[in-house]
Amino acid sequence: MKSDPAYHMIIGGKKVSAPSVFEVTNPATGAVIGQAPNGQKSDLDAAVESAQTAFKTWSLVTDDDRAEAILKVSAKLTEHAEELAQLLTAEQGKPLNGIGSRFEVSLLKDWAEHTANTKLPVKVIQDDETGKVELHRKPLGVVGSITPWNFPLAIAIWHVLPAIRTGNTVVIKPSPHTPLATLRMVELMNEVLPAGVINIVTCDDTSSNLGAEMSSHKGIRKIILTGSNRTGAKVMSSAADTMKRLTLELGGNDAAIVLPDVDPKAIAEGLFFGAFFNNGQACAGIKRLYVHEKVYDEVCTELAAFAGTIKTGPGTEEDSILGPLANQMQFDIVARLVEEGAKEGRVLTGGAPGEGLFYPVTLIADIGDDNPLVQSEQFGPVLPIIKYSDIDEAIEMANRNENGLGGSIWSSDVEKARKLVQRLESGMGWVNQHGMLRPDIPFGGRKKSGLGVEFGEEGLASYTDIQAVVS
């Protein structure tokens, strides 16, 4: 990990301290692993001013040069990949291996290279003897990025690189639960980017809340947030007066529907990791599993058997597949919802809190669709399993939730599944898989799951305004 025990905000390319700090702990051990600056409104103002100054020149840099800068960022972060992975595990808890910290850090390179190679060319509407009309994509200005604690580095990269690629500059604020890896990453990025192109501020969200200040700040032209529905609604409200552009990736509570023609043993692993990757702390993970009555008992049996092969332990142990929950707040939410589910359903495995922030993989069958465990996004290692007899009934149950981020259909008949998945009210629809994201596929939610999309050309375009040039 970083040899220097002090962590700093980066404003205008320089390390900046704060009058006070807050402690960051390892969720596996409870030990303090570092202290982050507890920034104030004045630090945010300085960061925005720095980004505004940098925008004057960065917005004029050629498209090819900005692409080259993104590739330099990728090379720098790849050089420090193991350092970042170790730091990420220390503050977030996820294992180093599997779909853990090393995997998350590897995504930085994938997304950076795709972002660098994606262009938004001028679109010609008319070009004839009567005139010429072109549509140009123009950068917005300063982009404010507010990131969560479940995938701190990957989501930060998903936010900031498209902003930089399109000529904007950035102020990012990470979650107070996981600020250290992001602070270090931005420090590294500033070794290859001009000063002020990316700035970072941190706070404890208690004595000060810079995220709320960002959403109303007059100097910020766009907010991109990955967070809860409640936080998204607050951002929309506070951003209204300044007419900010918004991209909001919010709650999930994704449904997966298993058809009666499946081989339960063959799909057990895919269903398990679709629900439990990152210990269930993923917006686009399976949170509700609807299984046809013909294969219901077999699917329950195979899932429970596979869950028994999974090791939960400290992320630093190389053979751990799942780690602890990331913080006490989330642990308490999971414990409460499991208690509600267990009152009605049948606990197949798990069901009781472990030591510290470790919670065992929990499967609860024979549960009604109205149970709070089903209708609330648990965001942890627990999966309710609901029996159905008619596919129309299953789709209706899946769609009646207020969220609509992702959904999946599991079947041996792929063509049938493709048609059925289109009936789900979700931004993403998967067949025989769940939660797989790619940098070239637009990602976003319907209903209360968000506003706008990330990734692909559509996501890149969301960092721009259109200017029509008529001549």
N, C-alpha and C positions, 0 to 999 in steps of 0.2 A: 504494500500500500504506500501511499504518499509518505515520504520520510519527514517532511515538515509537519509537526503536529498542529500548526495553526492553519485555519481555513479562512479565506477572505472572499468578499464580494469582488467582482471584477467590473469596474466602471471606467469607460474610456481607455481600456487596455491596461489599467493599473489596479493593483491590489488595494482594496479598501477595507478597513476594519470598522467596527461599530462600537459604541460606548459599552455595550453589553453583549453577552453571548448566550446561547442556549445549548443544552447538552443533547447529543444524539446517542442513543443506546442500541446495542445489539439485541434484537428480539429473541435470539436463541439463548442468551446468557444474562441479559439485563445489564451488562457492563457498559460503561460509557466508552465510546470509541472515538469521540471527537466533539468539538464545540464549533457551532456555526454562528456567524455574526447575526445579531438581532437588529436588522436594519430598520430605519425609520423613514418617514415620508420624505425627508430631505435627501436620503440616499436614492429613493425612487426618482425624485425630481432630477437629481444629478445624472442618473442613468438615462432617463428620457432625453435630457439635454444633450448628453454625449451621443446618443443614438441619432438624434435630429441633426447634429453637426456632421456625423459620419454619413448620413443619408445623402447629403448634398453632393458628395463625391461618389459614394458607392452606387447610387442610382444611375450614374453616368458611365460606370464601368461596362465594358462590352459584355455581351452574353457569353462569348467564349471564355473570357477571362473570369467571369463569375463561375462558370462550370469548372474551370481549372482550379479555382480556389476551393470549391467543394471537394474535389479530389485530393487536394492537399490536406484538408481537414480529415478526410477518410484515412489517409496515410498516417497522419499524426496519431489519431485515435487507435488505429491498428497497432502502431508501435507500442502503445501503452495499454493494450487490451487486457492483459492479465492483471495489471495494477487496478484497472477500473472494475474488473470482475470481482476481485478480492474485496474491494471497497464496497461494491454493491451488495455482496453477500453479507458483509459485516453490518451494514445498516438496514438492509431490507429483510434478510433472513433466508432468501431463496438459496437452494443448493448451487454449488459451483457447476455441477455437471447436469446432464439431461436437459430438460427445457428450463434451465436455470440461468445463472449469471453469465457464464461463458457463451451460452446461446444468445442471450440478450445483447451482449456486447458484439457478437458476430453480426447481428442485424444492422448495426450502425454502418458497417461497410456496404452491405447490400443496399440499404436505403440511400446512402450517400452516392453510390455509383449510379443508381437509377435516376436520382434527382439531377445529378450532373448531366446525364445524357438525355433528359427530357427537355424539349423546347416548346415555346409558345410562339410560333411564327406569326408574322403579320398576315391577316386574312384579307384577301381582296374581294370586295363585294361587287365592284364594277371597275372595268378598265376598257373603255372604248372611246370612240371619237367624241362622245358628249361629255366625258369626264372620268374621274377615277375616285373610288371610295375604298378606303382601307380601314381596318379595325386593328388598332394597336393596343397591346397590353401594357399598362403603366403601373409601376410599383406604388403602393399605398403610402408608405412612410415608415413610421415606427410600429412594429408589431409587438404586442404583449403576449407572452406565453405563460400559461399557468399549468403546471404539470402535477400529476398525482404521485402516490407512493408505490403503486404496484409494479410499474415498469418505468422507473425514473429516467433511465438513460435512453431507452428506445423511444419513448414518447417525446422526450425533449428533442431528439433528432428529428422525429416525424414533424414536430412543430417548426423548428428553427431553420432547418436546411432549405425547405421550399421557400421560406420567407427570404432568406439570403440569396437564394438562386434567382429570384425574381426582382432583386434590386432593393429590397427592404432592409431595414436594420431591426435589431431585436433587443427587447428587455425580457428576460425570463425569470420567473419566480418558482422554484421547486417547492414541494411539500416539506413542511418542517419535520416530518418523520424521516425523510430521506434526502437531505440536501447535500450531503458531502460528496457523493460521486458526481453529482451534477456540477457542483462548484469546481471540482477538479477537471471535469471534462471541458467546461467553459474556459478554464485557465489554459488548458492545452490548445483549444481552438484559437485563443488569442495569440498563440505563438505563430500562427500562419495567416491570420486575418488582420486587416487594418484595424487600428484602435477604434472602438466605438461601434463596430458592426454588430457584435454581440456582447451584451452586458448582463450581469446576473446580480440579483438582490435576494436576500433571504431574511426571514423573520419567523417568530414562533407562532404567529397567527393568534396570539392572545394579547400580549401587551401592544402589538401592532399587527395590522392586517394589510399588507401591501397588495395582496390580490384584489381586495375590495377597492383600494386606491387606484389600482391599474385600470379597472373597468370603467372608472369615471374620469380618468386623467385626460385632460384636453390635448396633451401631446402624443397620445397613442391613438392610431387610426384603426387598428384591428386587434381584437382579442381572440386567441385560440385557447380553448380550455378543454381539458379532459378531466371530468369530475362527476359529481353526483347531480341528479335532476334538480335538487334544491339549490345547489350552488349555481347551476346553469341558469335557473330562473332569476336569481339575484344578479348575475352578470348581465343578462338581457335587460333587466330593469335599469341598472345603473349606467349601462352603456347608451341608453336611449337619447339622452340629452346631447351627446356628442356624435350621434349617428355613426357609431363604430360599425365596421364590418365584423361579423362574428362567425366563428366555426366552433360548434359545441358538440363534443362527443361525450354523451352522458350515460345514464344507467342502462343496463342490459336486461337481465332476467330472461335470457334466451331459452327457448323451448326446443327440444329435440323429440321427434315423433318416430317410433319404431313400428314398421309395418309387419304383418304376420308372416311374411315370406322370408324373413331373415334367418341366418344361422347364428343363434345367440352367442355361441362360443367365438365365432369369427369376428363379431363386432364388439366384443366386450372391451378389448384394449382401446379401440378407437373411442368408444363411449366414455371410458374411464378418463382418458387424458383430455377428451373434449370438455369434460366437467372439471377435472382436478389439476390441469396444468397451472403452474404458479400457485398451487395450493387452493385452487378455486377463486383466487383473487384476480380475476380477469373479467373485463366488461363483456367481451365476446366469448364467454364460456357457457357451457350447458348448465343452466340453473334449475330446469324442470324437465323431467323425462317422462314422456307419455308412451306407454307400451301396450300393444294390442294384447287382449286377453289370451289369445292362442299361444303366445310365446312369453307371456308375462312372467310366469314362475321360472322358466329357464333363463331369461335375461337377468332376473334378480339373482339367481344362483350363480351364474357365470360372472356377473359384476362383483358380487361379494367374494368369490374365489380369487378373482384377479386382484381386488383390493388387498387381499391377504398377502400378496407377494410384494407389496410396496413398502419400502422402508421410509419412515418419517424420522428425521433426526437433524442435528445441526448442519447447516449448509456447508460448513468447512470439511465435513466428513465426505470423502470422495464418492461413497456409495449411497449417500442420501438421495432419495428421489423427490421427497417433499420436505419442506422445512416448517418452521413455526409460522403462525400468523404474524403479520408485520407489526402490529401494535395492539395495545390493550383495548383501544376503542373498537377495533374490528373483532377482536376475540369476544368481547362482551356481546356484540351483535349476533355473532354466530351462536354463542351459547344460549342466548335468549330464544332465537328462532328454532334451534334444535329442541329445546325444551317444549316449545309449542307444538312442533311436529311429532314428538314422541308421545304426547298426550293422546293423539289420534292414531298415529301410524305404528307400524311394526319395524323396530330397529333391527336391521340386518347385520350391521357392523358399526363399531364406534358408539357414538351417542353420549359419551361423558367426557368432560374436559380433562386434558392431560396436565402435566406439570408445566408451570410457566405459561408461555404463549403457544405451546404445542397442543394442537387439537387433532384427535384421530380422524382418519377418513370415516365418514358417516354416511350410511345409506339407509333411508327410511322409506319403506314400502307401505302399500295399503293406506294411502293418505288421500284426503279429499282435495279437490282443486281449490277450494276456498281457504285452506289452511294458510296462516301467515307465512309459513316456511315456503309455500309455493308461490304466493302472490308478492312476497317481498324479495328483493335481491339480497341473498345471504352473503355473497362475496367471501366464501370460505369453503373448507373441505367437507361439504355436506350436499347430498343430492336427494331430493324427494322423487319417488317413482309412483306415477299415477296410472292406473289401469283404465283402458278404454275398449269399447267394442265396435265403434263405428268411426271411420276416418273423418267424416264431417264433424262429428262430436269432438274429436281430438283437435282438429284445426280451429274449431270455434273456441275451445279452451285455451289453445295457444295464443289466439289473437285477442282475447278479451283483456289481457294485461295491458297496462298503460304504456309499457315500454315496447320497443320494436327495433332492437339493434341487429340481432342475428337470429337465425333459426335453421334447423336441419331436418332432413328426412332420411331414414335409414331403411334400405330395401335392396333386394337382389335384382329388382327391375329398375334399372337406372333411368330409363325414359319415363316411366311412371312417376318416379321420385322427382325428376326435374319438373314435371307438370304440377305436382302437388306442392313443391316448395315455393312455387310462384304464388300460391294462395296464402302464404304466410305474410303477415304485415310486418316485414322486417327489411332493413336496409341491405343485409347480407343473407343469402340463402345457400346452404351447403347441402350436398348429397353425399352420404356415407363418410362424412368428416364434419368437423366443427371447429371454428376459431382460427382457421388458417388464413393469415393475411399476407398480401403481396404488395410490393411497392407500385405495381402497375395497375392494381384494381382499386377503384374508388371505394372508400370505406366510410360509412356513416349510417345514422339511424333514422327511423321513422317515429312518428308520434312523440312521446316525451324522451326518446333516446337521443335527441339532438337536432342540430341544425347545420346543414352543409355537409361536405365530405372532405376527407383527406385522401392523399395518394393519387397517383396517375395524373394525367393532364388536367382532369377536372379539379383535383385537389390543388395542383399548382396554380391554376387560374384563379382560385379563390383568394390568392394573395395580390391580386391585381384589380385595377379598374379598367374599363374599356374606354378608349378614346377613338371616336370616329373622325377620320381625316378625309374631308371632302374637297376635291379640287377640280 
